[in-house]
Amino acid sequence: MPRFAIAFLLLFTCAGRVSAEDWSSTIKTLEKSIVYVESDIGACTGFVIDAARHYVLTAAHCYAGEQDTLWVDRVMATVISKDTKKDLLVLEVKNLDPSRPALRLAASNPERGADLMSAGFGYALERPFFRQAHVQDDATTIPGIDGNPYISLDAAFVPGQSGGPVVNLAGDVVMIVQRASETVGIGTGAPVIRERMGRFFAK
């Protein structure tokens, strides 16, 4: 086999291994950050955004209103801020472990084709799902829904993942799980989350 071919195969193999190891490290962080959100209407996912202030971010559609009671990891939670238009909800969870890592917002939306990973308690199971996907559009508009440009992925989310983070390889949140069809996952990107809820993230 020609030397350049051998070198190419070695490079390709090593690159694959590095990528797998990087996602494995990211998953370990996500496992510590994501939380199981329960309400009177069902189950969702959230993630720590400021452990010192006991703040968690999830999707607003996981909360039915003032008559609805929310629990995060079996602890009653309090609504701090709700943005129905952008489907964002910040919760305060007393006695949240301060050592749990708070996820950071990405500086900008990901580019089309970028590798991402979603995390959440799919089907309300005991252990979270981690699903890899690629960005197919970074500015999707949906007729009949507000002018918010969404990010769309080439893989659907699973019921129960709503409110969970979607992160890049660095572990930064690029979007939040909100909507899905059988083949597409859609969510609000980091710039919109920062504009509406950035003040609740750890500095």
Secondary structure, 3 states (H helix, E strand, C coil): CCHHHHHHHHHHHHHHHHHHHHHHHHHHHHHHHEEEEEECCEEEEEEEEECCCCEEEECHHHCCCCCCCCEECCEEEEEEEEECCCCEEEEEECCCCCCCCCCCECCCCCCCCCEEEEEECHHHCCCCEEEEEEEEEEEECCCCCCCCCEEEECCCCCCCCCCCEEECCCCCEEEECCEECCCCEEEEEHHHHHHHHHHHCCC
